[in-house]
Amino acid sequence: MAARRRHPGGRRWHPDDHSRYLTGLAAGVGDGSAELVWAVMLAGITECGIPAMSLTDNGTVYTGRLRGYEAAFEINLRSVGTRTINSARITPRPAAKSNDSGRP
């Protein structure tokens, strides 16, 4: 299992809701395409400037690191000087079941 990414001060990266800002939104057919994702990112860059870092999930449109290639999104971000990081691969756990169903 790969080590979790840590902040240079040793703390883990932990984004929260107050630090998020929606810079663009678009809808596409299916899961979207690399072109659509990059167009939305460019709209955000135009409005807010080039980010130092971009956090995404492990979707194939964002990263190919788990599949042995580099996605266009990663290449494009690197070309403008943005560091890409991806969320950890997490295996979903089933919801806990309650035994209270027969109690009054």
Buried (B, 14 or more C-beta within 10 A) or exposed (E): EEEEEEEEEEEEEEEEEEEEEEBBEEEEEEEBEBEBBBBBBEBBBEEEEEBEEBBBEBBEBBBBEEEEEEBBBBEBBEEEEBEBEBBEEEEEEEEEEEEEEEEE
